[in-house]
């Protein structure tokens, strides 16, 4: 019988250094409002929306900067419990079951998951590998997950730049009842015409 680790996982200075809860942001007008995610626009950072085929539902926001990428998703969480410890273990098990590699490392936000999983062609042949770093932060009634790709996986300077972007994100949990682990609602910011799937806005 396994015991679930429901302790919150977040930097001790999260409320002042980020990632933030929307209630901790003094000037919200500086942020682009994607619903559950509020993103601080930054020079040379491209923002892409990931849209679910068939439903056109926005399921993630991806930021790209100088050869690195950061995919962001926010989920509902219990008030007094965290999700990252459980989700991290589940991600590791899933990746290993697909012949991938998943290793826990201590990073800027606590424990993170460095992963490498095989890429397959249409015939199921392995044609390469894809690497990534999963970050997780438990906030007030929300959980923010980031997936880093590109240069920031191994380059310390690039990693520091992407981690600073992750810290600048603010999460708006909303007041509606939402089951734990459910993806919080995302949308295209006001004044932006809905872009095609994966387009830069």
C-alpha positions as CSV (number, residue, x, y, z in Angstrom):
1,X,0.0,0.0,0.0
2,X,1.6,3.3,-1.1
3,X,1.2,6.5,0.9
4,X,0.4,9.6,-1.1
5,X,2.5,12.7,-0.5
6,X,0.1,15.6,-0.5
7,X,2.4,18.1,1.0
8,X,2.7,21.4,-0.9
9,X,5.8,21.9,-2.9
10,X,6.8,25.5,-3.6
11,X,9.7,27.9,-2.9
12,X,9.4,29.5,0.6
13,X,9.5,32.9,-1.0
14,X,6.9,32.1,-3.7
15,X,4.4,34.9,-2.6
16,X,7.0,37.6,-3.1
17,X,9.3,36.1,-5.8
18,X,6.7,34.1,-7.9
19,X,5.0,32.3,-9.4
20,X,2.3,34.5,-8.0
21,X,-1.3,34.2,-7.1
22,X,-3.3,36.9,-8.9
23,X,-4.2,38.4,-5.4
24,X,-0.5,39.0,-4.9
25,X,-0.1,41.2,-8.0
26,X,-0.3,44.9,-7.5
27,X,-0.6,46.1,-11.1
28,X,-2.6,43.6,-13.1
29,X,-2.8,45.9,-16.1
30,X,0.9,45.0,-16.9
31,X,-0.1,41.4,-17.6
32,X,-1.7,39.8,-20.6
33,X,-4.8,38.0,-19.4
34,X,-5.2,34.4,-20.7
35,X,-7.8,33.5,-18.0
36,X,-6.2,31.3,-15.4
37,X,-2.7,32.4,-16.5
38,X,-1.6,36.0,-16.5
39,X,1.7,36.5,-18.5
40,X,4.0,39.5,-18.2
41,X,4.9,40.5,-21.8
42,X,8.7,40.6,-22.3
43,X,10.9,41.7,-25.2
44,X,11.8,38.9,-27.7
45,X,9.4,36.4,-26.0
46,X,7.0,34.8,-28.4
47,X,3.7,33.5,-27.0
48,X,1.9,30.5,-28.6
49,X,-1.5,29.1,-27.7
50,X,-1.9,25.3,-27.8
51,X,-5.4,24.5,-28.9
52,X,-7.2,21.2,-28.6
53,X,-8.2,19.8,-31.9
54,X,-12.0,19.4,-32.4
55,X,-13.0,21.7,-29.5
56,X,-10.7,24.7,-30.2
57,X,-10.2,24.8,-26.4
58,X,-7.0,26.5,-25.3
59,X,-5.1,23.9,-23.2
60,X,-1.7,25.5,-22.7
61,X,0.3,28.7,-23.2
62,X,3.9,28.3,-24.5
63,X,6.5,31.0,-24.3
64,X,9.6,30.8,-26.6
65,X,12.8,32.8,-25.9
66,X,16.1,32.4,-27.7
67,X,16.1,28.7,-28.3
68,X,14.2,27.7,-25.2
69,X,10.5,27.0,-24.6
70,X,8.2,27.0,-21.6
71,X,4.8,25.3,-21.7
72,X,2.5,26.5,-19.0
73,X,-0.7,24.9,-17.5
74,X,-2.6,25.7,-14.3
75,X,-4.8,23.2,-12.5
76,X,-7.2,23.4,-9.6
77,X,-5.9,22.1,-6.3
78,X,-7.2,21.5,-2.7
79,X,-6.7,24.4,-0.3
80,X,-4.5,22.6,2.2
81,X,-2.8,20.0,0.0
82,X,-0.4,20.0,-2.9
83,X,-0.4,18.1,-6.2
84,X,3.2,18.3,-7.4
85,X,4.6,15.4,-5.4
86,X,1.9,13.0,-6.7
87,X,1.9,14.3,-10.2
88,X,5.7,14.2,-10.5
89,X,5.6,10.5,-9.5
90,X,2.9,9.7,-12.0
91,X,4.7,11.5,-14.8
92,X,7.9,9.6,-14.0
93,X,6.1,6.3,-14.0
94,X,4.3,7.1,-17.3
95,X,7.5,8.1,-19.1
96,X,9.4,5.1,-17.8
97,X,6.6,2.8,-19.0
98,X,7.2,4.2,-22.5
99,X,10.9,3.3,-22.4
100,X,11.8,6.8,-21.4
101,X,14.0,8.2,-18.6
102,X,12.8,10.3,-15.7
103,X,15.1,11.6,-13.0
104,X,14.3,13.9,-10.0
105,X,16.6,16.8,-9.6
106,X,16.7,19.7,-7.2
107,X,16.1,23.0,-9.1
108,X,15.2,26.6,-8.5
109,X,11.6,25.7,-7.4
110,X,12.4,22.5,-5.5
111,X,12.2,19.0,-6.9
112,X,11.8,18.9,-10.7
113,X,11.7,16.1,-13.2
114,X,14.3,15.8,-16.0
115,X,13.0,13.5,-18.7
116,X,13.9,12.0,-22.0
117,X,11.5,9.9,-24.0
118,X,11.7,8.3,-27.5
119,X,10.2,9.8,-30.6
120,X,8.6,7.3,-33.0
121,X,7.8,7.5,-36.7
122,X,4.5,6.5,-38.2
123,X,5.6,2.8,-38.2
124,X,6.5,2.9,-34.5
125,X,10.2,2.9,-35.1
126,X,12.3,5.0,-32.6
127,X,13.8,7.9,-34.6
128,X,15.3,10.0,-31.8
129,X,14.7,11.3,-28.3
130,X,13.0,14.4,-26.8
131,X,14.3,15.9,-23.5
132,X,12.5,18.2,-21.1
133,X,12.3,19.5,-17.6
134,X,9.0,19.5,-15.7
135,X,8.6,22.2,-13.0
136,X,5.8,22.3,-10.5
137,X,4.7,24.8,-7.9
138,X,1.7,24.4,-5.5
139,X,0.0,27.7,-4.8
140,X,-3.2,28.7,-3.0
141,X,-5.8,26.3,-4.4
142,X,-3.9,25.9,-7.7
143,X,-1.0,24.0,-9.1
144,X,1.2,25.5,-11.9
145,X,3.2,23.1,-14.2
146,X,5.9,24.1,-16.6
147,X,7.6,22.0,-19.2
148,X,11.0,23.4,-20.4
149,X,12.5,22.5,-23.7
150,X,15.4,23.5,-25.9
151,X,18.5,25.3,-24.7
152,X,17.3,25.8,-21.1
153,X,17.5,22.0,-20.4
154,X,21.3,22.0,-20.2
155,X,22.5,25.6,-20.6
156,X,22.6,27.4,-17.1
157,X,22.3,30.9,-18.6
158,X,19.3,29.9,-20.7
159,X,17.8,28.0,-17.8
160,X,18.1,31.1,-15.6
161,X,16.3,33.2,-18.2
162,X,13.4,30.7,-18.6
163,X,13.1,30.2,-14.9
164,X,12.7,34.0,-14.4
165,X,9.9,33.9,-16.9
166,X,8.2,31.1,-15.0
167,X,8.5,33.1,-11.8
168,X,6.8,36.1,-13.4
169,X,3.6,34.2,-14.1
170,X,0.5,34.9,-12.1
171,X,-2.3,32.3,-11.6
172,X,-6.0,33.3,-11.3
173,X,-7.8,30.3,-9.7
174,X,-11.2,32.0,-9.9
175,X,-14.0,31.6,-7.4
176,X,-16.0,28.8,-9.0
177,X,-15.8,25.3,-7.6
178,X,-13.4,23.2,-9.7
179,X,-12.4,19.6,-8.9
180,X,-8.7,19.1,-8.0
181,X,-6.5,18.4,-11.0
182,X,-8.9,19.9,-13.5
183,X,-7.2,22.2,-16.0
184,X,-8.2,25.8,-15.2
185,X,-9.8,27.7,-18.0
186,X,-7.7,29.6,-20.6
187,X,-8.7,31.9,-23.3
188,X,-7.4,34.3,-25.9
189,X,-6.8,37.8,-24.4
190,X,-9.3,40.5,-25.2
191,X,-8.6,42.4,-28.4
192,X,-6.7,39.5,-30.0
193,X,-8.4,37.7,-32.9
194,X,-8.4,33.9,-32.3
195,X,-5.2,32.6,-34.0
196,X,-4.8,29.3,-35.8
197,X,-3.5,26.4,-33.8
198,X,0.0,27.0,-32.5
199,X,0.2,30.5,-34.0
200,X,2.2,33.3,-32.4
201,X,0.0,36.1,-31.0
